[in-house]
Amino acid sequence: PELSDRKDLFNILYATTPLFWMNNTGYQLPDDIHRMLRTYHDTCHLHQLLAFQQLVKHDFLCEDRAVQRSTFADGTSVVVNFADEPRPYSSSGTDYSLAPNGYLVESPNFVQQKLMVNDVPQTITAKPGFLLVAADGREQIAGIQCNGRVTTWKTGENRWNLFVDPGCDLQIDIPEVTGWAVADGLRICHMDETGNIHKTLTHADGSGT
């Protein structure tokens, strides 16, 4: 687990899948479930996108080799910052600040980035039916305002699952995130470990928040 951040970055750079060690030297359940899911969501959605795309070019972008870029056959580029401090990166006329252990994926219809925004790291992964946001709670990002890490994904026409890290405060703009027109029948429910609805927590108000 102490090497998880660096291992995740290499998997992001090469769009490969993670390896989990489920023993006394690796992740422990249930204590490490949130860290395991972080690894899964940070690496596997990108792997799903690029699994059958050839890696055609790899570049070191600075002298200490802390910032590296991979380019794939479909034109997708993945830039990773292995440094413990922010690093600048420019692409197509846009200047970015890569967060420590941060990254930027440039690909149509897929967003994955961990960048410095207003001097704090912000993480976003977004594709149709899936959204992950990690931030400090100062502003709304893609319909989610949180001071931690929030993952939500569509499991059916009438259901989205929501996974929130412990201690995270959350406000969600339901129409923006889900595309639903808010109705009185909208419910927020607690799920058990198998994904079945355990109980109704509350009803959303008319604005969907």
C-alpha positions in Angstrom: 0.0 0.0 0.0 2.8 2.5 0.7 3.8 2.2 -3.0 0.2 2.5 -4.3 0.4 6.1 -5.6 3.5 5.4 -7.7 2.1 2.1 -9.0 -1.1 3.8 -10.0 0.8 6.5 -11.9 2.7 3.9 -13.9 -0.5 2.1 -14.7 -2.0 5.4 -15.8 1.0 6.3 -17.9 0.9 3.0 -19.8 -2.9 2.4 -19.5 -2.3 -1.0 -17.9 -4.3 -2.8 -15.2 -3.4 -2.8 -11.5 -2.2 -5.8 -9.4 -3.7 -6.2 -5.9 -2.0 -8.2 -3.2 -4.6 -9.5 -0.8 -2.4 -10.7 2.1 -0.5 -9.4 5.1 1.9 -7.4 2.9 -0.8 -5.9 0.7 -4.3 -4.4 1.0 -6.5 -5.5 3.9 -10.2 -5.7 3.8 -12.4 -4.0 4.9 -9.8 -1.3 6.1 -8.3 -0.6 2.7 -11.5 -0.8 0.6 -11.5 2.9 -0.2 -7.8 2.9 -1.3 -8.5 -0.2 -3.5 -11.4 1.5 -5.2 -9.3 4.6 -5.8 -6.7 2.4 -7.6 -9.5 0.7 -9.6 -11.2 3.9 -10.7 -7.9 5.7 -11.4 -6.6 3.0 -13.7 -9.2 0.7 -15.1 -11.4 3.2 -16.9 -8.4 4.4 -18.9 -7.4 0.8 -19.5 -10.9 0.1 -20.9 -10.4 3.0 -23.3 -6.9 2.1 -24.5 -6.5 -1.7 -24.0 -6.4 -2.4 -27.7 -4.5 0.8 -28.7 -0.8 0.5 -29.5 1.5 2.7 -27.4 3.3 4.4 -30.3 5.5 7.0 -28.4 6.9 7.7 -25.0 8.6 11.0 -24.0 10.5 12.3 -21.0 9.4 16.0 -20.7 12.0 17.3 -18.2 15.6 16.7 -17.3 14.8 14.7 -14.1 12.3 12.6 -16.0 9.6 13.2 -13.4 7.1 14.3 -16.1 6.5 11.7 -18.8 4.0 11.3 -21.7 2.7 8.3 -23.6 0.9 8.6 -26.9 -1.4 5.9 -28.3 -2.4 5.0 -31.8 -5.8 6.6 -31.5 -4.2 10.0 -30.7 -4.8 9.8 -26.9 -2.0 11.3 -24.8 -1.4 10.6 -21.2 1.0 12.9 -19.2 2.0 11.9 -15.6 3.9 13.9 -13.0 5.9 11.6 -10.6 7.3 14.6 -8.7 6.2 15.6 -5.2 5.5 19.2 -6.4 3.4 20.7 -9.2 4.9 20.8 -12.6 3.9 22.9 -15.6 2.7 21.4 -18.9 1.4 23.0 -22.1 -0.7 21.4 -24.8 -2.5 22.9 -27.8 -2.0 26.4 -26.5 -3.3 25.6 -23.0 -1.1 25.8 -19.9 -1.7 23.3 -17.1 -0.2 22.8 -13.7 0.1 19.0 -13.0 -0.6 18.3 -9.3 2.0 16.3 -7.3 1.5 12.7 -8.5 -0.9 14.2 -11.0 -1.9 13.4 -14.6 -3.7 14.6 -17.7 -5.4 12.5 -20.3 -6.3 14.1 -23.6 -8.8 12.1 -25.5 -12.2 12.7 -27.1 -15.2 11.8 -24.9 -13.1 10.9 -22.0 -11.7 13.2 -19.2 -9.2 12.2 -16.6 -7.0 14.7 -14.8 -5.4 15.6 -11.5 -4.4 19.2 -11.8 -3.7 22.2 -9.6 -6.6 24.6 -9.7 -6.4 27.8 -7.6 -3.4 26.2 -5.8 -5.2 23.1 -4.7 -5.4 19.6 -6.5 -8.6 18.7 -8.3 -9.2 15.2 -9.7 -11.9 14.5 -12.4 -12.6 11.4 -14.3 -15.7 11.6 -16.6 -17.2 9.5 -19.3 -20.8 8.8 -20.3 -22.5 7.2 -17.2 -19.6 7.8 -14.9 -18.2 10.7 -12.9 -15.4 10.9 -10.2 -14.5 14.1 -8.4 -12.0 14.8 -5.7 -11.6 18.3 -4.4 -11.5 20.6 -1.4 -15.1 21.7 -1.4 -14.6 25.3 -2.5 -16.5 25.0 -5.8 -18.8 22.8 -7.8 -17.2 20.6 -10.4 -19.3 19.0 -13.0 -22.3 19.1 -10.7 -20.5 17.9 -7.6 -19.2 20.0 -4.7 -17.3 17.9 -2.1 -14.4 18.1 0.3 -13.1 14.6 -0.5 -13.6 12.0 -3.1 -17.0 11.1 -4.7 -17.7 8.5 -7.4 -21.0 8.0 -9.1 -22.0 5.8 -12.0 -25.2 4.8 -13.9 -26.5 1.3 -13.3 -29.8 1.6 -15.1 -32.3 4.1 -16.6 -33.6 4.9 -13.1 -30.6 4.4 -10.9 -27.2 5.9 -10.2 -24.9 4.6 -7.5 -22.9 7.0 -5.3 -19.8 6.1 -3.4 -18.5 8.7 -0.9 -15.2 8.5 1.1 -15.5 8.8 4.9 -15.7 12.3 6.3 -16.6 13.8 2.9 -19.3 16.5 2.8 -21.3 16.5 -0.5 -23.7 18.6 -2.5 -24.8 17.2 -5.9 -26.7 18.8 -8.7 -28.7 15.7 -9.7 -30.0 17.0 -13.1 -26.5 18.0 -14.2 -24.9 14.8 -13.1 -27.6 12.3 -14.2 -29.5 14.2 -16.9 -32.7 13.5 -15.1 -35.5 16.0 -14.8 -36.0 16.1 -11.0 -39.3 14.8 -9.8 -40.9 14.2 -6.4 -40.3 10.5 -6.7 -36.5 10.8 -6.5 -35.1 8.9 -3.5 -31.6 8.6 -1.9 -31.0 5.2 -0.5 -28.4 3.4 1.5 -27.0 0.2 -0.1 -25.6 -2.8 1.6 -22.2 -4.5 0.7 -23.8 -6.5 -2.1 -25.3 -3.4 -3.8 -28.9 -4.0 -2.7 -31.0 -1.1 -1.3 -30.9 -1.3 2.5 -33.1 1.7 3.4 -34.3 5.1 2.2 -32.2 7.9 3.7 -34.0 11.0 2.4 -36.0 12.5 -0.4 -34.4 15.1 -2.6 -36.1 18.6 -2.7 -37.6 20.1 -5.8 -34.3 21.5 -7.1 -32.7 18.0 -6.9 -30.1 18.8 -4.2 
